[in-house]
Amino acid sequence: RPYLKQKKTMPNDDTPLLGSASKPGSLAPLDKESMKSFSICLGVSQILVLAAFKIVCNMSTDLNNVQYYNLLLGIEIMMFVGFGYLMTFLRWYGLGAAGLTLLITCYGMELALLFEPLFQNWWEKQIQIDLIALMNANFAVAALLISFGALIGKINPLQLWLLITIETAVYCFNKRVILSKWLNIMDYGGTIIIHEFGAYFGLACAYMIGKPKDASKEKSSTVSDVFSIIGTAFLWIYWPSFVSGTLPIGSISAQRAIVNTILSLLGATVTAFALSPLVNEMRLSPVHAQNATLAGGVSIGVTANLNLGPFGALLIGSGAGFLCTIGYAYVQPLLEAMIGLHDTCGVGNLHGMSSIFGALVSALLPIWISDAGAPKTQLAGLAMTLAVAIPSGALTGKLMTFLKDEEEVPLADDSSYWEVADDFEANTSQ
């Protein structure tokens, strides 16, 4: 992120929580027609969802899955609080980060509850809504939120509606048809299914939308950085629930997944802190603390249920933390300079590079672990996910360009689409 090399501005006593002191009359321009179209499209979509739920959905009567509620609760905390607050690093985009995360999670879950069974059995029988179905819907939302990270601050609510609608369908198709039915890859923690897909779908969208013309507000404050690290902490704490969510409760596989994930996160965190000063002019970077510390959770998902041993899990996390930190320091700025790829949150580093690393590890593990799956299958899953995510993301991004605001709005400015409090200053030069 550009502010990595900028001097931080210290807020004074009058600085609002995620903004700065007020100067009346400095709000960003509002495209009322775009917001009207957003309300209509989202409202019509909700009516269609209601009709589909009435026709094809039933409440499950199977009580065996009730025990998954604690895991579901942890995963939902990751979506609403973890992702929401992680993305509040932008000083003037607190409402956009936390508020739109709420929309993405709820609308995305509704669609995923319908689309995933569609591609699983083509609605041959009634959809049973239970805790496992809600958990899988949250997994789909995770992919959406990852993609949103590459686009945050650059798209309007109407474009976001289109992104959620299309990406949820493509994600469910890739997961259920290609990766499950055709290839049957091993990926309980979503390294390939969720993180790789979400990262490269979002990056392809970001590439098609292009770099923002006005990026003057792409900066953080002390408070917004602290709030972002709070989001990191919530993600870190509940990540084992995310990875072990679909494994049988009380099984050895579930225990391995939890322990391996924690060890991998430990390795990533320590490695990120060790490397950060060396690539950031001898200062610890908030960006590395907010993101690279989580890379171990991304990479370990595909192999978390296996008997990696403490050393193996710690090694995978350390490698992921190293790659992610290098990505933020060197790879992301290079891609932006060479091909104009603007990645607001750096999802290419945390979710993209880390997921590819984890997928490659899963292809090599059969050399040492007999039940680690087939290398060719894992590599095929890696390649096919890229083959699906990048073109579909690019097409979605192209469609989103037709829905942009008529008047150019600043990057990451809450007042572009939100009613903001009196203490909000939209067009600051700080």
N, C-alpha and C positions, 0 to 999 in steps of 0.2 A: 504494500500500500504506500502511496506517495509520502504520507506523513512520517514514514519510518525515518527519513533523513531530515525532517523538519524540526525546528525547535518548538517544544510544546508551549502553548499559551496557558498561563496559570490563571484560572478563574478567580475573580474577586468575590467579596462577600455577597454581591448582588447577582451573581451568576446563577441562573436557574439550573435545575438538576442535570439536564442534558442539553442545555443551550447556552445563551449568553444574555447580556443585559438588553433591555428592550429599546427599540427605536421605532415609534409608531409610524405606520405607513410603509413598512419595508417588506411586506409579504410578497411571496412569489405569485406570478400570474396564474389564474385558475381557468382551465378549459371546461366550462360548464357542460358543453355538449358531450365531451368524453365521459364526464362523471355521470351524466344522464344515461348514456349508453351502458356504462358499467352497471348501474342500478337495474336497468331493464334486463340485461343479459344475465346477471346473477339471479334476479328474481324469477325469470323464466326457467333458468336452470334448476332452481329450487322446486318449482312446480313440477317439472319433469322428474326430478328425483323423488318427490313425494308420490307421484303416480307409479313410478317403478317400485318403490318400497311397498306400496299397497298391493301391487300385482304379484311380485315375485319373491317377497321376503317374509319369513316367519321367524318368530322367536324360538330359539332352540330350547328343548326341554332336557337336554343332556347335562346332568349335574357334575360330570367328571371334570369339566374345565373350570369350575368355580374357583378352584385353588390357584388359578393363574392370575387372580385379580391383583395381587401384590406386585407381580411382574408388570402387568399392564399399567398399574399406577406409576411405577418407576419410568416406564417408557413414555407415558404421557407427560410426566414432569420434564423429561428430556425435550419433548417437542415444544411445549408451551413456555417453559422457563429457560431450559438450557439453550436451545437454538434462539429463542426470542431475545434473551439478554446477551448472548454471545455476539449478536449482530448489532448491538447498541453502541458499538465503538465509534460510529459516525456521530459527531457532536450535535448536529442539527437533525438527526433522523431517528430519534428514540421512538416516536409514535409509529413511524414507518416500519421499524425493525420489530418491535414487540407487538404492535397492533396487527400488522399484516401477517405476522406469524400465526396469530389467532385465526384469521380468515383462511389461510392456507391449510392449517391443520384441520379445521372443521369441514370446509368444503371438500378438501382432498380426501378425508376419511369417508364422506358420503359417497363420492364417486368410486373410491377403491372398493368399498363394500359391494358395489354393483359390478364393476369391471372385472375384478379378479375371479369371481365365480363364473362370469361370462366366458372368459378365456380358459377356465379350468374344465367346465363341462357344458358350455354353451347354453346355460340356463335350462338344462334338461329336467331339472327338478328344482323345487323351491330353495331359495337361499336361506340357510340357517344362520341367524345372527347370534353369535355367542362371543365369549371373551377371546377365543383364538381368532375369530374373524375381525374383531376390533383391533387385536394386536397386529395382524397382517395389514390392516388399513393404516395403522400408525407407521409401519415399515414403509409403505408407499409414500406417506407424508414426509418421512425422513428424506427420501429421494427428492421430493419437491422442494423442501427447505434447503437442501444442498444446492440445487439449481438456482434457487432464489438468491443464495449467497453470491453467486457470480453476477447477479443482475441488480442487487439491492441498490436503491437510490436512483436507478436509471429508467425504470418502467413505471407506467401509470396503472391504476387499479384495473382498467379495462384490459390492458395487456397482461396483467397478472391473472385475470380470469381466464383468458385464452391459454396461458401457460399451464395453469392447473388442469384445465379440461383436457388438453391434448396430452400433456406429459403423463397424467395418471393412466390414460388408456394405453399409451405406448409402454409405460413401465410394466403394467399388468400383463400385456402381451409378451414382452421380453421375458418376464419372470415365469409365467405359467406355460407358455407355448415353447419358447426357444430353450430356456435354461432348465426347465423342469421336464417337459414332455420329450423334447428332442434330444437334449444332451444329458439331463439328469446329473448336473454338477453337484458337488458337495460345497455348500456355503451356508451354514446355519446362521452365521453372524452378519451376513449381508455385505461382505467386502466387495464382491462382484455385482451381486443383484442390486444392491442399494447404492453404495458409495461410488462405485465406478460409473454406473448408469447416471446417477444424479449429477456427478461432476461433469462428465463430458457432454451430457445433454445441455446443462447450463452454460458450459463454456462455448458450445456451438451457437447457442442463442446469443450470448454476449458478443461473439465475433460478428454475427450478422447485424446486430443492433449498432455496434461500433462504439468508439470512444466518445464520452460526453464532451460537448464543446465547452461547457462551463463546469470545471471540476474544482472551483475555488473552495467549496465546502467539504471536500474530501479530506477531512482532518478530524482528529480526535481532541478531547479534553481530558484532563486528569480524571474527572468524574466518569465520563463515558468509558474510558479505559478500565476503570475499576468495576463498573457495572458489567462490562464485557467479560472480565475475569470471573465475576460471580456466575455468569452463564457457563463459563468453562468448568467451574467447580461442580455445578449441577450435572453437566454432561459427564464429567469424570466419575462422579459418585454412582450414577445410575447406568453407566455404560454396560456393566456386567449383566444387568437385567435385559438390556437390548440384545446382547449377544446370545444369552442363554434362553431367551423368551420362548422359543418354540420347542426346546428340548424337554423331555419328560422330567417333571419335577421329582427330585429325590434320586435321579439316576446319576451314575458315575460320569456320564457325558456332560450333564448339567453342571456338576461340581467342577469338572475340568474346565468347562467354558468360563465359569465365574473366576476361578483362580488364575487361569491363563490370561484372562482379560485384565485383571488387576495387575498382575506381574508385567504384562506388556505396557500398560499405562505408566507404571512406575519407571520402566526403562526409558520410555519416550520422554517423560517429564524431566528426568535427571539429565538425559542426553541433550535435550533442548536447552536447558539452563546452562549446561557446560559449554555448548557451542555458541550460544547467542552472543556473548561479548566478542568472540573472535570474528564474527561476521558483521558486527554492528558497532564498530569504532570503540570497542572496549566498554560498551554499556549494555545492560540487559534490555531487550526489546519487549514491550508489551505484546506486540503481535506474535512473537514466538511463544510467550507465556500463554496467550489466549488460544493458540491454535496447535502449534507443534506438540504441545503436551498431550494432545488427544490423538495423535497419529497412531500410537500403539493400538488404540481401540479399533481404528479403521483396519489396520493390517491384520490383526489377529483373528478377526471374525471368521474368516474362511477356514481356519485350522484350529479354532479355540476348543472344539470338542475332542481333539486328539490328545494322546499322551505325549505332549511335547517335552515334559520335564520342566522344572523351574528355570534352568539355564536357557532352554529353547524359547520359552515365552518371553523371558527378559531380553534375549538377543533380538527377537523379532521386533519388540517394542523399541529397543535402542536403535535399531536400523531405521525404523520408520521415523523416529524423532529426528535422526540425523538427516534423512532425505527431505523431510518436511521443512526443517530449518534452512537447509541449503536452497530449497525451492523458493521460500519467501525472500531470501537474501539475494539470489542470483537469477533463478530461472524465471520467476514472474516478471521482474523488470525487463529481462531480455526478450521475453515473448511480447510484451507490450511495445517495446521499441522496434522489434523486427517485423511483427505482423499486425500490430495494433490491437492485440487482444487485451481488453480491459476487464480484469477479474477483481471485482470490488473486495470480496472477502478472501480471495486467494484459495478458492476451493480446489483449484488445480493442484495445489501443494498438499493440503490436508487430506482431501478426499481422492483426488486423481492419482497423484504419484504414490500415495500410501496404499491405495487399493491395488494398483498394478504391482507394487512390491509384494503385497500379501498374496495376490493371485499367483505370482511367480514362485513364491515360497511353497504354496500348496501344490504346485506342479513338480517341485523337487523333493518334497517330503517322502513320497513313496520309496525313495532310495533307502530311507532309514526306518520308515514306519509302514507296516504292511497294509493297514486298513485306512490309508490316507487318500484313497481314491485313485483315479487314472490320470496320469499327467496330461495325456492328449485331450481328455475331456475338460480338464481345468483350463488348459490353454485355449481350447475351442470356446469355452464360456467367456474367457477374457476377450478374445477376438470378436466374437459375435456381439457381445455387449457394446463394444466400441462401434461395430458396424451398424448397430441399430441406433445407439444413442446419438452419434454425431450427425448423421443425415437427418434424422427426425428432429433433433434439436435445431439444426440449421434451418430446416423448413419452418419450424415453429417460430424461430427468430425472425425469419423473413416475413411471415404473416403478421407478426407483432409490429413490424415497422409500419404497416398500413394503419395501425391503430394509435400511432403516436400523437401527442398533442400538437395542435396547429402552431402554437408559440413555444419556442424552446424554453424549457424550465431548468433551473440549476440542478446539479447533481445533489442528491441526498438532502432535500429541503422539505421538512414536514409541512410547511405552509403551502406547498404546491397542491396538496389534496386533503389536508386535515384542517379542522378548526383548531387553532392553536391559542394558547393562553396569552394574556397581555404581556408577559415577560419574555415573549419569543422574538428574537431578531432574525429575520430571514436572510437578508442580504448583507452580511457583515464582511468586512475585508480582512478580518483576523485570520 
